């Protein structure tokens, strides 16, 4: 199904994150020609720490399509999380309530698996360290993508039927859309999070959310010897304000609770300040360009939704392109944006709900703090209320 002639393919995929790699793998498996362009080196994308929680529906979808490797299938599964407020531990057993769990699998491990599957095992066409990527003619029937070859410095160009923009908010795909071509809806949460990676074993068997008047904190396992922590901080704060001693002091305070094990402390290998905000691009398609992952939407890492949304986009776009090339059916391509946005907006809604929950005690507003306590009691003590929250937390009720 590849167009004839040199410098041509069916689909150009820009960006080798979870969305782009999943899409490229699925297209290649269907015999649909594609070229994958990535601005960074292979070593870089395989080492970059990011998200770490996959919803079970996403893992099963990858498994059905042959993209769940042994590491992912053997990864730890979690069905509980814990909220700590005023020294009290509230365990939310969403796995038992929903019948599904989270799979703990760092994004860089999934990326490594998908690169190996596409480039090494299937012989897919991928160009790493591609510079000056630009998209042209997306309103025509034959768009093209140009880039600079890192080895020779020469300008390269390839014509295609479709472009899949999976390269983030500041990537070349979004920038190719003219002003007014799409709308971007943004919501700022009004807080910052200090994102931390610690070379230390997890201190709890589950995700822990600390709801404290001094600010929110979180504990998330990233492996047997690595733990992800978050600390609420002012937007735009500097990592220089967070030396080792202050970080661990705040984590001990904000995650403290009666009968809770002490934190396993270790070297902090990453400190980044995230200004917490969300956005949605509508529509997610413009001409022959289709956006996926962070190019189309961002969900602040409050409820661990970002990587799961990226995979959902890739699965839907792969199905739509398969139908187009195999059956001549254009309905999936035409409906791609609407199909994705149903889950996108559900996840945005739930993420905002969780954000209000976890930031209530630190807001300085007694009313918001009181609402937080009421919500925690309801979701952890009422099976009916807990089941509704659990379905959204694990993504099983996201298409309604």
N, C-alpha and C positions, 0 to 999 in steps of 0.2 A: 504493500500500500504506500510505497514511497514515490514522490514525484520524480520524474525522469530528470537527468542532467546533474552535473556537478553543482555543489553548493546548494542543495535542496533537500528538504526532509518534510515529514508530515507535521510534526509538532516540535517546537523549540521550548524546552523547559528551562526557565531561568531561576537558579537558586537550588542548592543541594542541601536543604534542610529536610525535616520529616515530610513535608508536603511534596516538594519537588522530587525527592528520591522515591517516595512511594508511587507517585504518578509515573515517573520514568520506568520504574520496574514493571508496573502493570501494563503500560503501553508496549514495552519491549516483549513481554510475555505473550501479548496478543498479536505480535508481528507487525505492530504499527511503528514505523520509523520515527525515531526521536533523537534529538541531540540535547544534552544537558550541559548548561553553562553555569559555572560557579566562580565567583570573584576571588574566593580564598583558596588556599592550598588544601590538599586532602588532609595533611597532618593537622592543619588548623581546625577544620570542621569536625574532625574525629576527636579532638581534645577539648572542644569548647563546652564548658559545663552550662547547662540550662535546666529545663524542666525535668521532672523525674517520676511523674505519676501518670500512668496510662489507665484509662477506664476499661473495664473488662470487655465491653462491647467492641472497643477499638482493637484490642488484642485478638479477640475471636475473628474479627473481620480480616485482620492481617493473616491469621492462621488459615482461614478458608482460602485465601489467595496465595498461599505458599510463601508468605513474607515474614512469618514468625519463626525466628531461628531458635536453636536449643537454649541459648541464654535467656531469651525472652520467655519461652515456655516454662523454664525452670525458675524464673524470678520470683521473689517473695511477693505474696499477695496479702493485702491488708483490708479488713472489713470494719475496723473501728477507728475512731479518732476521739480525741479528748480535749475538752475545753476546761481551762482552769480560771476560776473567778473567785476572788475573795478567799483564797486558800482552799477552795473546794474543787474537787475533780468531778467533772460531768462527762461520762463516757457515752458517746453516740455510736451505737452499733448498727451502722447503716448497711453493712453486709447482710446481717440477718434480716433486716427489714426489707431490703430490696432484692436479695438473692444474687447480688453482684458485688465485686470487690475492686479495689485499685491494685494495679501491678506496679511494683517499685522497680523502675528501669530507667536509669538516667538517659537523657536525650542523646548524649554523645555515643552511648553504646548502641542505641537504635540506629543512629546515623551511620556508625561503623558497620553494623550489620547490613544496612541497605546499600551502602557503597560497595561492599564486598559482593553482595548479590548481583547488583547491576553491572559494575565494572569488571570484576574479576571472574565471577562465575558465568554470567550471561554475555559478557563481551559488549556491554552497552557503550555507546559513544558519550563520553563525558570529557569536558574541557575545564580543568581546574586553573585557577589563577588567571581567568579571563578578565582583561581590563577594558575599561571604556565601553562597557556593554550598552548598546542603544537599540531601541525597538523602532521600526519604521513601518508606515503604511498599514496601521492596524484597522483602518476603515476600508481597506481594499480586500480583494479576495486572495491576494498573495503578499502578506506582510513579510518582513525580513528582520533579521537581527544581526547587528554588526558588533565586533569586538576586536581588541588588539591581542594578537598571539603573544603570550609571554616569552616564548622561546626565541622568536624571530623579530618581534616588534612590528610585524606586518599587520595591516588591517584585514580582517576576514569578515565575510558576510554570508549568510545562509537564508534562502527563501523557504517559506513554509506555508502550511494551511492555517495553523493556529499557534498562538504564543500563550504559554502558561506562565504567569508572573508569580513566582514563589519566593521572591527575593526581598521581602520586607517593605516597611513603609517608606524607606528612603532609597529603595532600589530603582533600577532603570525601568521596570515595568510600569509602576505607578506614575513615574514621571513622564511616561509617553502619552498619558491621557491628557488631552487639552483641558484647560480651565473650563469648568462647567460641564465636563463630560460625565462626572460622577459627583455625588455629594459625600462628604465625610462628616459623620456625626461623632463628636468627641465629648467625653465626660471626664472631668478631673475629680478624683476622690478627695483632694485637699490634704493628702498626707504623703510622706515619703516612707520608703522602706529601705533599711540597710540590709542588703543581701550578703550573706556570709557563707563560706565553706570552711568547715573545720576538719582537720585531720584528727578525728576523734570518733570512737564508736558511738552509735546512737545511745541516748540515755533513756529511751523509752521504747516500748515495743510497737508504738503507734505514732501517728502524727499528733502533735500537741500544739494547741493554740492557747497562748497566755493572754488573758484579757485583764488589763491592769490600768490603774489610773495614770501610771507613768508612761504608758504606751503599750501597744500590742507587741507580742513576740510569738515566734513559731519555731518548732523543732520538727524536722523531716529527715528521715533516713535517706542516704544516697548510696548505701553499701555498708558492708560490715565494719569498715574503718573510716567512713566519711559521713558527715552530717551537715545538712543544710539548715541554717538558722536565718531568721528574719527579725529585725528590730524596727519598730516604728520610729521615724525621725522626722524632723521638719523637711518639707519639700526643698530641694536644692541644697541640702546639707552636704558637708564635705566629709570624706572618709578620714581626713586628718583629725577630725573631732572625735574619732572613735578608736583610740588606742586599745591594745589587747586587754588591759586591765579593766577599762570601762566597759568594753563589750561583754566580758564574762560577768562582771558585776550586775549589769542590767539584765542579762539573760537569767542569772540566778534569781534576781528579784521578780522579774515579770513571769517567769515560768515556775515560780515556787508554789507549792501546795502541800497540804498535810499528807503525810505518807508517801510523798513522791520521792523517787530516787534522786540523789545528787547528780548534777550534770557531769558528764565526762568531758573534761576540757582538753584542748589541744591547740596546735598551731592553726592560725587563721590564714588560709591560702588564697582567699578571695574576699574583697570588700568592694561593694558597688552600691551606690545610692540610686534607687529607683523612684522617680516621680510617678506616683500611682495614678494612671489614667487608662481609660478605655476608648476605643473608637471603632466605628463600623463604616465601611465604604459601601454605598449603594448606587447603582447595582454593582455586582462583583464582575461584571463583563462589560467590555466596551469594544464594539466591532469584533475583530478576531482575537482579541486579548481577553483572557480569563484569569482573574486573580485568585490566589489561594493562600492560606496561612496568614502571616502577619502583614502581607501586602493588602489584605482585604479587611482584616479586623485585628484588634488587640484586646485581650482580656487580661487585666492586671492579675498577677499571680496570687489572688486571694483564695480561690477555690480550685486551683490546679486544672484549668480548663484549656489553656492555650494549645498544647501539643495535640490534645484530643480533637479540637476544632480543626487544626491543620490536617490531620489524618482524614477527618470526615470530608473536608473539601476535596482532598486528593482522590478518595474513593468515589465520590460523586462525579468528579470530572473525568476520571478514568472510565467509568461506566458510560458516561455521555459520549465520549470520544469513541469507545468501542462500538456503540450503537450506530454512530455516524459512519464509521468506516466499514463495519461489517454488514449493516442492514440498511444503510442510507437513511437512517432515522435521525432527524435533526431536533426532535422534541427535547431530548436530554440536554443538548447544548443550549437550546433556547430557554430551557427552564432551570439551568444550572444555578444561576444566582438566587432565584427564589427558593430552590430546594436547600441550598446552603444556609440562607439567611434565617430559615425557620429555627434551626439549631443555634445559630449565632445569637439571635436575640433572646432565646431562652437562656443561654449561658450567660449573656450579659445581665439579664434580669436576676438570675440566681447569684451571680458574682456580686452584684450590688447589694443584694439581701445579706450575703455573708459579710461583706464589707461593713455594712451598718451594724451587724452583730458584733464583729470583733473590735471595731473602733469606738463603740458606744462608751465604754468605761473611761477611755482616754480623751473623750471629746470635751470634757469640762461641763457637759450638760447633764444634770441629774435625771432629766426626763429620758434621754437616750440611754443612759446607764440603766435605768429602771426597765426600759423596754428590752434591753439585752438580757437581763436576768429573767424576765418573763419568757422570752423566746427560748432560752436555754432550758428552763423548767419544762416548757411544753414539748419541745422536740425530744427530750431525753426521758420524759415520764409518760407521755401519751403515745401509744402505739400508732394510732391513726395519724396524729400530727407528725410523728417521726417517720412514718412510711412515706408521707408526701415529700418531706425534705430529703429523705434518703434517695428517692427516685431521681430527684434533680441533682443531687450531689454526685451520683454515680453515672448520670447521663442517660438512664434508661427511660426517663419520662420527658425527654428533651424535644420531641417532635410534635407535641400536642399544641 
